[in-house]
Amino acid sequence: MYKLVLIRHGESQWNLENRFTGWHDVDLTDTGVAQATTAGQLMKEAGFEFDLAYTSVLLRAIKTLNIALDEMGQHYIPVERHWRLNERHYGALTGLNKAETAEKHGEEQVKIWRRSFDVPPPAVEMDSEHFPGHDRRYSQIDPDILPRGESLKLTIDRVLPFWHDQIRPAIQAGKRIIIAAHGNSLRALVKYLDGMSDDEVLNLNIPTGVPLVYELDENMKPISKEYLGDADSVKAMMDAVAKQGSKQ
Ligand SMILES: O=C(O)[C@@H](CO)OP(=O)(O)O
């Protein structure tokens, strides 16, 4: 039996401002820092020990991981940062306020953009500041595979190769692993691990800064899955994420 912990970053500045974020590199708010600290305390109390951590190349996930590991006294473990764990790229929606977008285009359209399985947002132009090709951290990646706007399906297509090539073999080699990532890159992983249908994943919302603990069998099939912390507050946080696309 293997244990795996997934954690979405704590609240970011653009979560607070309710803006589509994607690959835009925003920092944590004070609440986000507090959530990451609490997550570390909860994992410490539960006796978790990690050998290796994976995260994205975005500040909010990296910081959440560092804060939580620091809190656990496990700041020294190796960390692998990879762009394939980045948030889903929100294309031309990046930076827009979700409630204002719902006023303009309707809540239904915003729900389709946020949660449909295979409808991508409108693409960013190559000359947009939100096209990743202008960012040094992506300079080694073939521009043809850099996203300009991803559906969940496209996000899954770029997250899963990293799971299969790197993370799964490390788990099966006995490494105890934590993955700090993002709402939609983690929805991609959870959909895959839980074998959820394209319809079921529509209602999956992942709260910020709460460790999600999986027990996996030899074939990486989930035996159990639970969030650490108070169940009612976790549920309230998930509902709040779902409502971010409502009109004000
Ligand atoms: O804006 C984003 O990048 C994501 C996560 O914050 O939002 P959503 O939950 O709307 O997919």
The ligand as a MOL file (V3000), in Angstrom:
LIG
                    3D

  0  0  0     0  0            999 V3000
M  V30 BEGIN CTAB
M  V30 COUNTS 11 10 0 0 0
M  V30 BEGIN ATOM
M  V30 1 O -8.3230 30.7130 -12.1850 0
M  V30 2 C -7.7660 29.5980 -12.1980 0
M  V30 3 O -6.6580 29.3870 -12.7100 0
M  V30 4 C -8.4810 28.3980 -11.5870 0
M  V30 5 C -7.9770 28.1020 -10.2080 0
M  V30 6 O -7.9360 29.2030 -9.3740 0
M  V30 7 O -9.8270 28.7360 -11.5190 0
M  V30 8 P -11.1110 27.8230 -11.7340 0
M  V30 9 O -11.4450 27.2220 -10.3980 0
M  V30 10 O -12.1480 28.8530 -12.1570 0
M  V30 11 O -10.8510 26.8240 -12.8120 0
M  V30 END ATOM
M  V30 BEGIN BOND
M  V30 1 2 1 2
M  V30 2 1 2 3
M  V30 3 1 2 4
M  V30 4 1 4 5
M  V30 5 1 4 7
M  V30 6 1 5 6
M  V30 7 1 7 8
M  V30 8 2 8 9
M  V30 9 1 8 10
M  V30 10 1 8 11
M  V30 END BOND
M  V30 END CTAB
M  END
